[in-house]
């Protein structure tokens, strides 16, 4: 059995950073302070927990309470839903993602999971937008997990508890932090680049990079063959 773990933003769902802007706008509305940057590389770790916590501590010189964080999350989800209603075309499936998840899920050779730097509530909302049901999948989210390795380990632990020890684990992601995390954890990465700039990953040593999942045969072959990139 091969455990295939998927990131969400840019990997299964493409929103052209509208959800990132929602994060910043929600923060400014809820806390009355300008959000400094939606370039996630400006933060120590690219996870909602760390990004939110870093900005909040900078502004208020303390940690946010659970109630403050919950209030922010609820408003953030509400803003994503409002943007989806206003601009439904802006949140779309990475080509072939839903069919690919369904195909892997029906194949006894594979087990599928989610590991995203986002919190669970907004992440599931975005998956729902494109018809990917994640409730029964092993999953790691940013809730209480400050780093991406923490999140991926959470998904792996759940998969092992549910399915047993996999013979191989492969991560599928779209961003530079996915590559650095996979190298840190010694995991093979399959790259996704919706805009077609496949050289973003190939120049960094990733062998298998796709702009979508239209070719299921090629994608499954990549899962079987993917190795840790040096």
Backbone bond lengths (Angstrom), bond angles and torsions (degrees), N, CA, C in turn:
res aa  C-N    CA-C-N  psi(-1)  N-CA   C-N-CA  omega(-1)  CA-C   N-CA-C  phi
1 X - - - 1.464 - - 1.534 110.38 -
2 X 1.310 115.60 133.93 1.470 121.95 175.88 1.525 107.98 -109.04
3 X 1.316 115.69 127.52 1.457 120.98 177.34 1.520 108.43 -94.18
4 X 1.331 116.46 118.07 1.467 122.55 -178.15 1.521 108.11 -107.78
5 X 1.320 116.31 119.27 1.464 122.42 -176.03 1.525 108.68 -108.06
6 X 1.324 115.69 130.56 1.461 120.70 -178.40 1.526 111.46 -113.20
7 X 1.320 115.13 133.72 1.460 121.62 161.69 1.539 106.96 -68.47
8 X 1.320 117.49 170.44 1.472 120.06 179.84 1.526 111.59 -108.44
9 X 1.323 117.24 -65.99 1.468 120.89 -172.69 1.524 111.15 -66.82
10 X 1.319 115.93 120.16 1.451 121.19 -178.60 1.513 113.91 83.12
11 X 1.329 116.76 -9.57 1.459 121.75 -178.29 1.525 111.36 -110.99
12 X 1.324 116.90 -44.59 1.466 122.33 175.00 1.529 111.79 -113.88
13 X 1.335 116.12 -33.25 1.462 122.47 -178.45 1.524 108.32 -126.41
14 X 1.320 116.15 133.44 1.465 120.54 178.32 1.524 109.13 -116.36
15 X 1.328 116.63 124.07 1.461 120.19 -177.72 1.527 112.84 -126.48
16 X 1.346 116.19 6.74 1.473 120.27 177.08 1.525 112.03 53.93
17 X 1.333 115.69 38.52 1.471 124.41 175.04 1.529 114.32 69.92
18 X 1.318 118.42 9.39 1.463 119.10 177.20 1.519 110.73 -63.71
19 X 1.354 117.20 -37.22 1.459 119.60 178.09 1.524 111.21 -66.46
20 X 1.337 117.06 -33.71 1.467 120.31 176.24 1.529 110.88 -64.68
21 X 1.326 115.97 -41.89 1.457 119.51 177.92 1.520 110.81 -66.29
22 X 1.338 116.96 -35.29 1.470 120.53 175.16 1.529 111.00 -59.86
23 X 1.322 116.23 -39.81 1.464 121.29 178.22 1.528 109.68 -58.53
24 X 1.340 115.56 -50.10 1.462 120.23 -178.65 1.522 112.08 -65.22
25 X 1.335 116.71 -44.05 1.466 120.43 -178.99 1.528 111.48 -64.72
26 X 1.322 116.27 -38.91 1.461 120.13 178.71 1.515 110.69 -63.40
27 X 1.322 116.04 -43.15 1.464 119.80 179.70 1.529 110.59 -59.39
28 X 1.324 116.41 -46.52 1.455 119.74 -178.84 1.527 111.71 -63.77
29 X 1.325 116.95 -38.74 1.464 121.00 179.38 1.522 111.30 -67.91
30 X 1.325 116.87 -44.73 1.470 121.11 -174.47 1.521 111.61 -75.19
31 X 1.338 117.13 -40.71 1.469 119.91 -172.10 1.522 114.30 -110.54
32 X 1.321 117.17 -4.87 1.451 119.77 174.54 1.511 115.05 70.55
33 X 1.307 117.36 19.57 1.458 121.58 177.99 1.527 109.51 -125.41
34 X 1.313 116.04 145.77 1.465 120.12 179.67 1.516 110.06 -69.60
35 X 1.318 115.89 133.49 1.461 120.46 177.59 1.524 107.93 -77.63
36 X 1.330 118.82 129.56 1.469 119.62 -167.64 1.516 116.17 -71.64
37 X 1.353 118.69 -35.81 1.462 118.98 -173.65 1.521 110.35 -166.49
38 X 1.348 115.77 141.30 1.461 119.55 170.52 1.531 110.50 -107.04
39 X 1.322 115.98 17.81 1.465 120.45 166.10 1.522 106.44 -84.79
40 X 1.323 116.34 99.83 1.470 119.68 -170.76 1.521 112.85 -64.56
41 X 1.322 118.30 -16.57 1.460 119.72 176.21 1.527 112.62 -70.35
42 X 1.331 116.63 -9.43 1.462 120.29 176.89 1.531 112.02 -77.00
43 X 1.322 118.13 -5.13 1.468 121.85 -173.97 1.530 110.63 -112.08
44 X 1.340 116.67 156.54 1.470 119.85 -176.43 1.522 113.45 -59.59
45 X 1.338 117.29 -37.58 1.461 122.45 176.91 1.524 108.19 -140.76
46 X 1.336 115.87 144.34 1.459 119.88 -176.61 1.528 108.62 -90.93
47 X 1.326 115.01 72.13 1.464 122.27 175.11 1.526 107.77 -139.07
48 X 1.324 115.99 149.97 1.465 119.31 -179.56 1.516 111.85 -58.12
49 X 1.330 117.18 -40.29 1.463 120.25 -179.67 1.526 111.18 -59.22
50 X 1.338 115.73 -48.28 1.469 119.46 -177.04 1.519 111.66 -71.19
51 X 1.331 117.76 -41.91 1.465 120.35 -179.78 1.523 110.34 -62.16
52 X 1.327 116.32 -50.31 1.460 119.94 179.47 1.528 110.59 -61.00
53 X 1.322 116.47 -47.68 1.464 119.80 -177.11 1.513 113.13 -63.50
54 X 1.334 116.86 -38.00 1.467 120.95 179.83 1.523 111.06 -63.96
55 X 1.331 116.68 -46.74 1.461 120.59 -178.27 1.528 110.64 -68.38
56 X 1.326 116.28 -43.26 1.466 119.29 -178.77 1.529 110.62 -61.88
57 X 1.323 117.07 -44.53 1.468 119.65 -178.99 1.528 111.33 -65.60
58 X 1.316 117.04 -36.17 1.465 120.47 177.21 1.523 110.80 -62.32
59 X 1.331 116.65 -40.28 1.458 120.12 -176.69 1.526 113.46 -80.21
60 X 1.336 117.33 -35.32 1.463 120.14 -169.96 1.524 114.11 -119.64
61 X 1.334 116.62 0.74 1.471 122.26 176.17 1.527 112.97 55.93
62 X 1.320 115.83 33.37 1.465 120.90 175.86 1.521 108.30 -161.06
63 X 1.341 115.25 171.04 1.451 119.89 174.46 1.524 110.17 -80.35
64 X 1.306 116.66 148.51 1.468 120.54 174.59 1.523 109.51 -70.31
65 X 1.311 116.43 145.13 1.455 120.09 173.62 1.527 109.61 -73.91
66 X 1.317 115.97 163.86 1.470 119.39 176.86 1.527 110.39 -59.85
67 X 1.323 116.33 -38.22 1.466 120.05 -179.60 1.529 111.04 -65.81
68 X 1.330 117.34 -40.53 1.468 120.55 178.35 1.531 111.16 -64.97
69 X 1.326 116.05 -42.01 1.456 119.40 179.06 1.532 110.71 -65.99
70 X 1.315 116.61 -42.19 1.461 120.68 179.06 1.522 111.40 -63.14
71 X 1.320 116.20 -42.23 1.465 120.51 178.42 1.528 110.36 -61.59
72 X 1.325 116.13 -42.67 1.465 119.41 178.05 1.523 110.97 -62.01
73 X 1.338 116.66 -46.54 1.460 119.89 -178.89 1.530 111.77 -59.65
74 X 1.315 115.96 -43.40 1.467 119.76 -179.09 1.518 111.17 -63.05
75 X 1.326 116.79 -41.45 1.460 120.14 177.66 1.527 112.11 -69.69
76 X 1.309 116.07 -35.48 1.465 120.97 177.53 1.528 110.37 -62.80
77 X 1.323 116.75 -47.38 1.466 120.59 178.17 1.525 110.46 -61.05
78 X 1.332 116.47 -43.25 1.466 120.15 179.37 1.527 110.90 -60.58
79 X 1.322 117.50 -39.11 1.462 120.61 179.47 1.532 111.72 -68.84
80 X 1.327 117.00 -38.48 1.466 119.67 176.53 1.528 110.30 -62.23
81 X 1.330 116.06 -44.26 1.463 120.08 178.98 1.524 111.07 -62.45
82 X 1.336 116.55 -39.99 1.466 120.22 179.26 1.523 111.13 -65.38
83 X 1.345 116.54 -40.67 1.461 120.07 178.53 1.519 110.82 -66.35
84 X 1.327 116.06 -37.14 1.467 120.18 177.52 1.531 110.32 -62.66
85 X 1.328 117.08 -41.37 1.463 120.44 177.89 1.524 111.29 -65.92
86 X 1.332 114.57 -37.97 1.469 119.23 -176.16 1.522 112.00 -77.12
87 X 1.341 115.94 -37.97 1.468 120.70 -177.10 1.529 109.59 -135.14
88 X 1.314 118.04 71.18 1.462 120.00 -175.76 1.525 113.65 -60.13
89 X 1.324 115.71 -27.41 1.465 118.74 -178.71 1.524 112.29 -71.00
90 X 1.324 116.81 -15.87 1.461 120.42 -175.55 1.528 113.01 -77.79
91 X 1.315 117.21 -22.02 1.461 121.39 178.30 1.525 107.49 -109.73
92 X 1.299 117.29 106.47 1.463 117.66 -177.39 1.524 111.09 -136.42
93 X 1.283 113.24 160.11 1.453 122.19 178.75 1.530 110.14 -66.82
94 X 1.317 117.27 135.32 1.457 118.89 166.40 1.531 106.19 -61.13
95 X 1.327 118.89 129.78 1.469 121.13 -169.69 1.529 113.63 -47.04
96 X 1.328 114.95 122.34 1.453 121.28 176.80 1.514 116.17 82.88
97 X 1.340 118.50 1.97 1.468 120.55 -172.90 1.524 112.60 -62.58
98 X 1.317 116.44 -46.46 1.469 119.52 -176.74 1.528 111.56 -63.65
99 X 1.324 116.81 -44.94 1.462 120.68 179.62 1.530 110.83 -65.65
100 X 1.323 116.66 -36.21 1.455 120.44 -179.90 1.529 110.68 -67.01
101 X 1.353 117.28 -44.53 1.464 120.96 177.52 1.526 109.83 -59.98
102 X 1.324 116.59 -42.87 1.467 120.50 179.09 1.525 110.94 -63.03
103 X 1.323 117.55 -42.52 1.452 121.55 -179.42 1.526 111.67 -64.19
104 X 1.314 116.91 -46.38 1.466 120.04 178.56 1.523 111.40 -63.55
105 X 1.325 116.25 -39.29 1.462 120.80 -177.51 1.524 111.88 -66.14
106 X 1.320 116.87 -26.34 1.469 121.29 -178.80 1.526 112.48 -92.25
107 X 1.318 116.59 -3.34 1.462 121.86 -177.46 1.529 108.74 -102.91
108 X 1.324 117.35 118.99 1.461 121.13 -176.30 1.527 113.10 -64.29
109 X 1.307 116.72 -12.57 1.462 120.25 178.22 1.521 111.53 -71.87
110 X 1.338 117.65 -22.65 1.459 121.67 -171.40 1.530 112.21 -125.60
111 X 1.328 114.51 154.27 1.453 122.51 166.58 1.528 106.77 -130.05
112 X 1.320 116.65 143.79 1.464 121.63 -171.05 1.521 110.23 -116.38
113 X 1.332 116.51 140.42 1.458 121.57 176.15 1.518 111.44 -143.01
114 X 1.313 114.87 174.29 1.471 123.38 -178.91 1.524 108.58 -122.61
115 X 1.322 116.85 137.96 1.464 121.08 169.96 1.516 107.28 -145.48
116 X 1.317 115.74 109.06 1.462 121.24 -173.70 1.515 111.16 -129.54
117 X 1.319 115.91 149.16 1.458 120.04 175.66 1.514 113.46 -73.13
118 X 1.324 117.67 -2.72 1.459 121.15 179.52 1.520 112.38 -88.45
119 X 1.322 115.43 162.00 1.460 120.51 172.33 1.528 110.05 -69.84
120 X 1.326 116.06 159.09 1.455 120.51 -174.64 1.525 113.20 -63.26
121 X 1.324 118.10 -46.01 1.471 120.21 -174.18 1.526 112.24 -60.66
122 X 1.329 119.78 -54.42 1.473 117.99 178.41 1.520 113.11 -66.58
123 X 1.330 117.48 -32.52 1.461 120.01 179.88 1.525 110.65 -62.24
124 X 1.318 117.19 -46.18 1.462 120.01 -179.58 1.527 111.64 -66.93
125 X 1.318 116.88 -34.33 1.466 119.75 176.53 1.524 109.75 -60.73
126 X 1.318 117.01 -44.59 1.465 120.19 -178.49 1.528 111.65 -67.42
127 X 1.319 117.56 -37.44 1.460 119.73 175.53 1.520 111.05 -65.40
128 X 1.322 116.39 -39.13 1.468 119.98 177.24 1.525 111.50 -59.92
129 X 1.335 116.89 -35.10 1.461 120.71 179.32 1.531 111.31 -54.10
130 X 1.329 116.44 -35.92 1.469 119.81 -174.53 1.525 111.83 -108.31
131 X 1.324 116.94 11.88 1.456 120.85 172.96 1.510 115.65 77.50
132 X 1.341 117.78 24.13 1.463 121.65 176.21 1.519 108.17 -101.64
133 X 1.315 116.59 115.64 1.460 121.97 -177.93 1.524 109.36 -92.50
134 X 1.329 115.90 119.96 1.458 120.01 -172.51 1.522 113.98 -111.17
135 X 1.328 118.53 0.28 1.467 120.80 -170.23 1.518 113.01 -58.49
136 X 1.332 117.99 -34.51 1.461 120.76 -176.22 1.525 113.61 -96.81
137 X 1.316 117.02 0.15 1.465 120.36 -179.70 1.522 111.37 -82.39
138 X 1.330 118.55 144.17 1.466 119.19 164.64 1.527 108.26 -56.42
139 X 1.318 116.83 136.37 1.463 118.48 -173.00 1.516 111.27 -151.60
140 X 1.316 114.70 145.69 1.453 122.17 171.48 1.515 109.26 -122.84
141 X 1.318 115.82 130.74 1.464 121.97 179.50 1.529 109.17 -125.64
142 X 1.332 116.23 172.53 1.459 120.93 -176.28 1.519 113.33 -77.60
143 X 1.325 118.34 -11.13 1.463 120.60 -178.64 1.532 110.15 -57.70
144 X 1.314 116.58 107.16 1.458 121.09 179.33 1.515 114.45 78.04
145 X 1.321 117.35 2.01 1.468 121.95 179.80 1.521 109.20 -116.10
146 X 1.317 118.49 107.80 1.469 120.19 -174.16 1.522 114.46 -76.92
147 X 1.335 119.17 -23.13 1.462 120.14 -175.56 1.525 111.00 -122.62
148 X 1.314 115.35 160.09 1.455 120.08 179.78 1.540 112.47 -68.19
149 X 1.332 120.02 -38.43 1.471 117.74 173.22 1.531 112.88 -58.83
150 X 1.337 117.25 -38.00 1.468 119.83 175.65 1.526 110.50 -56.70
151 X 1.322 115.27 -43.82 1.470 121.54 -176.28 1.525 110.75 -67.37
152 X 1.317 117.05 -45.49 1.458 120.53 -179.97 1.527 110.75 -65.30
153 X 1.333 116.48 -40.68 1.471 118.81 178.20 1.525 111.42 -61.86
154 X 1.322 116.73 -35.39 1.463 120.08 177.75 1.534 110.36 -61.22
155 X 1.330 117.05 -45.31 1.462 120.51 178.76 1.527 111.05 -64.62
156 X 1.320 117.38 -41.63 1.469 120.98 179.90 1.522 110.74 -63.75
157 X 1.322 117.33 -44.18 1.465 120.80 179.41 1.530 111.13 -60.22
158 X 1.324 116.01 -41.67 1.471 119.37 178.34 1.522 110.93 -64.96
159 X 1.325 116.88 -40.63 1.466 120.44 -179.98 1.523 111.09 -64.65
160 X 1.320 116.85 -42.20 1.463 119.99 179.25 1.523 110.96 -63.92
161 X 1.332 116.63 -40.06 1.459 120.40 178.95 1.523 111.35 -65.89
162 X 1.320 116.86 -33.45 1.462 121.41 -175.86 1.523 113.15 -87.47
163 X 1.347 116.49 -38.48 1.466 120.30 -170.33 1.532 114.04 -118.32
164 X 1.321 117.79 -12.97 1.449 120.40 -172.98 1.523 111.49 95.10
165 X 1.310 116.43 -177.48 1.464 122.08 -175.26 1.531 110.38 -72.52
166 X 1.339 117.63 122.56 1.471 119.18 177.84 1.523 110.80 -76.23
167 X 1.324 116.03 153.08 1.465 118.84 175.29 1.527 110.67 -79.12
168 X 1.343 115.56 -21.09 1.460 120.48 -178.88 1.523 108.77 -156.93
169 X 1.332 116.08 147.97 1.460 122.31 175.02 1.523 107.80 -124.94
170 X 1.311 116.75 130.26 1.470 122.19 179.45 1.525 108.27 -126.53
171 X 1.333 116.19 136.37 1.462 121.06 176.63 1.520 109.49 -107.31
172 X 1.332 116.06 143.03 1.466 122.09 178.86 1.525 107.75 -120.62
173 X 1.328 116.87 120.17 1.455 120.10 -177.23 1.512 111.85 -151.74
174 X 1.340 115.39 173.83 1.469 120.18 -171.61 1.514 114.75 -121.11
175 X 1.332 118.90 -7.65 1.465 120.07 -167.96 1.527 111.82 -122.80
176 X 1.317 114.54 165.92 1.461 120.18 -178.49 1.520 111.13 -61.56
177 X 1.343 117.53 -33.80 1.468 118.85 179.27 1.526 111.71 -69.74
178 X 1.318 117.81 -23.39 1.459 119.35 173.45 1.527 110.23 -67.68
179 X 1.320 116.01 -40.95 1.460 120.41 179.12 1.527 111.01 -65.77
180 X 1.333 117.44 -47.28 1.465 119.16 -178.27 1.528 111.06 -64.58
181 X 1.326 116.78 -36.66 1.461 119.91 178.36 1.518 111.07 -66.80
182 X 1.324 117.02 -43.67 1.461 120.06 179.43 1.525 111.50 -63.82
183 X 1.304 117.09 -37.72 1.466 119.55 176.52 1.522 110.34 -65.68
184 X 1.309 116.35 -41.90 1.464 120.25 178.74 1.526 111.34 -61.66
185 X 1.334 116.28 -39.37 1.458 120.93 -175.76 1.529 112.88 -94.18
186 X 1.347 116.14 -0.49 1.465 121.33 -179.35 1.527 111.34 58.49
187 X 1.332 114.88 52.12 1.453 122.09 177.61 1.531 109.58 -117.38
188 X 1.326 118.36 140.24 1.465 119.96 171.68 1.530 110.22 -65.45
189 X 1.332 116.04 142.47 1.461 122.19 177.69 1.518 109.97 -118.48
190 X 1.326 115.97 134.00 1.463 122.11 164.48 1.522 106.71 -105.15
191 X 1.318 116.36 126.46 1.456 120.71 -176.52 1.515 112.56 -90.30
192 X 1.324 115.76 145.62 1.461 123.20 173.61 1.528 107.82 -124.03
193 X 1.307 117.08 126.57 1.466 122.17 177.15 1.524 107.72 -133.44
194 X 1.327 116.76 96.88 1.459 122.56 -173.42 1.525 111.70 -58.55
195 X 1.318 116.99 -35.28 1.463 120.24 -176.46 1.532 112.74 -81.06
196 X 1.316 116.32 0.14 1.453 119.76 174.54 1.513 116.23 87.56
197 X 1.330 118.02 1.74 1.466 120.24 179.83 1.533 109.52 -81.93
198 X 1.317 115.31 67.57 1.460 120.89 -173.97 1.527 112.42 -62.72
199 X 1.339 117.02 -25.79 1.459 119.59 -179.12 1.525 112.41 -66.36
200 X 1.333 117.95 -16.33 1.468 120.42 174.39 1.525 109.68 -51.46
201 X 1.328 116.48 -41.57 1.464 121.16 -179.95 1.527 112.39 -95.27
202 X 1.323 117.60 -40.52 1.465 118.02 -175.53 1.529 111.05 -61.58
203 X 1.340 117.01 -35.43 1.464 119.99 177.64 1.522 112.33 -68.06
204 X 1.321 116.31 -15.80 1.465 121.48 178.65 1.529 111.88 -103.47
205 X 1.323 115.85 13.30 1.445 119.81 171.77 1.512 116.42 91.91
206 X 1.346 117.75 8.47 1.461 120.60 177.36 1.520 108.16 -84.89
207 X 1.329 117.19 123.65 1.462 120.60 -172.74 1.519 112.81 -76.70
208 X 1.337 117.51 -39.72 1.461 121.29 -173.59 1.525 110.22 -113.17
209 X 1.329 115.37 115.81 1.466 121.84 -179.00 1.521 107.88 -136.62
210 X 1.341 116.29 134.18 1.458 122.14 -177.56 1.530 109.80 -129.89
211 X 1.339 115.30 155.12 1.471 119.78 173.17 1.522 111.14 -93.96
212 X 1.323 117.22 -3.85 1.460 123.24 178.38 1.513 108.70 179.39
213 X 1.322 115.40 -166.84 1.468 120.59 -173.11 1.530 111.86 -119.99
214 X 1.305 116.90 27.31 1.456 119.83 -176.02 1.526 112.24 -63.92
215 X 1.316 116.97 -32.00 1.463 121.25 -179.29 1.530 108.60 -100.45
216 X 1.324 116.07 90.63 1.462 120.75 -176.25 1.524 111.72 -65.07
217 X 1.315 116.61 -36.74 1.459 119.78 179.99 1.521 110.92 -62.19
218 X 1.327 116.17 -46.55 1.465 120.18 -179.81 1.521 111.10 -64.91
219 X 1.333 116.35 -37.71 1.458 118.95 -179.59 1.529 110.87 -67.14
220 X 1.327 117.33 -42.43 1.466 119.95 178.12 1.526 111.02 -65.10
221 X 1.309 117.06 -37.56 1.469 119.86 176.10 1.529 110.59 -62.74
222 X 1.339 116.59 -37.13 1.458 120.58 177.60 1.534 110.73 -65.05
223 X 1.326 117.24 -41.85 1.463 120.63 177.21 1.529 110.09 -56.66
224 X 1.327 115.75 -46.06 1.466 120.34 -178.21 1.535 112.01 -64.96
225 X 1.328 116.09 -34.96 1.471 120.28 -171.00 1.518 114.14 -98.83
226 X 1.322 118.94 -17.16 1.468 122.12 -172.74 1.524 111.55 -58.17
227 X 1.325 113.87 135.79 1.465 120.69 178.73 1.523 109.04 -125.49
228 X 1.313 115.63 165.78 1.465 121.17 178.10 1.522 108.54 -63.88
229 X 1.327 116.97 129.07 1.465 120.06 179.91 1.524 109.67 -87.59
230 X 1.312 115.42 138.03 1.450 119.82 -176.57 1.507 113.18 -90.74
